[in-house]
Amino acid sequence: MTIRETLDYLASFRDNWNVKTERELLKRFRLEPAQRTGDLSKGQRTQVALIAAVCPETDLLVLDEPTSGLDRSSGANLSRRSLARTRRGIPIAGRFLFPRT
C-alpha cells in the first residue's frame, strides 16, 4: 500500500477530510505519496500517522506526545508550525489538545 492509498483509505471513513492540510503536510514532511508504506522509516510512519490524525476535521483532537518517533528537528517543526497552522493547539505537559475553532 502506498502513502496515497493509505490516506485515501483512512479518509473514506471520515465525513470531513482537509485535503489542503494533507497536501501541505505531505510537502512539509517531504513525503512522496507514491512511496510504499512498508518502505518508510519509523519517523516517516509517524509523519503519515500525524497527517491521518490532523486531516479529519474533528471537534476535538488529543495527541499524546505527537512528536515521539520523530527526529528533534522534525518534531520541533511539527509542534510549532505544522499543527499550529492547521489547528489551534493547546500544549499541556507534552500533549496537545486541538478543539475545533
N, C-alpha and C positions, 0 to 999 in steps of 0.2 A: 504494500500500500504506500502511496506517496503522501507527502505533506498535504497536497491539494485534495486528494481523495479523503484523507483523514479529516481535514477541516470541513469539507463538504458533508461528510457523513455526520459529524457532530452537529453541524448547523441544521441538518434535516430534522433534528429533534427539538429545535427551538423556534418559537414564534418570531422572535426578533434576533437578528444577527447583523452586527455592524460590519459591513463589507469594507467600508473605508478604513476603519480601525484595523481590520485584518490586514489589508494591503500595507498600511503604514508600519505595523509591527513586523510583518514579513520583511519589508525593506530595511527597517531599523536593525533587525537581528541578522540581516543578510542570509536569509533562508531562501532556498530555491524550491518553489512549490513542486517541481517535478522530482525532487530528491526522494528516494525511498526512505521511509521512517526507520527501517531496520538498519540503515547505514548511518544514522545520526549519532552524534556523541551524547553523553548524558546531559551536558549543558544545552545542546540543541533540542533534545527531547523536552527538557524543562521549558524552553522557549516556546515550543509548539503547545505544550500544556497551558502555558500562561495565555497564549493567544486564544486558545479554546475557552479559557475561563473568563477572559475580559470581553470577548466579542458578543456573547449573548447579552442583551440589554435587560438584565435582571433588576429587581427592585433593590436588592442588597447583595453585595459580593464580599465575602470574607476570605482573605488569603492568609494562610498561616505560613509565615516565613517564605514569601514568594520567590526570594532570590536564592534559596537553598539549591545547590547544584550548579549555580552559575559562577563563572569566574568573577573576581572582585569588580572589574571594570564593567562587565555586563550587568551585574547585579545593581551597582550604583546607578548605571544608566537607566535601567528599568525602573527602579523605585522612584527616582527623582524626576524622570522625564516622561517615559512612555505611559505609565499608568496615570501619572498626574495629568497628562494631556487628554487621555481617553475618558477618565472618570475622576471626580474629585475624591481623593483618598484621605483617609484619616488614619495616620500611623499610630498604633498602640502596641508598645512593647514587642517589636519585631513582627507584628501582624498589621495588616492593612484592612480597614473597613471602607467599603465603597457604596454608600447609599445613593440611590437614584436622585439626581438633582433636577 
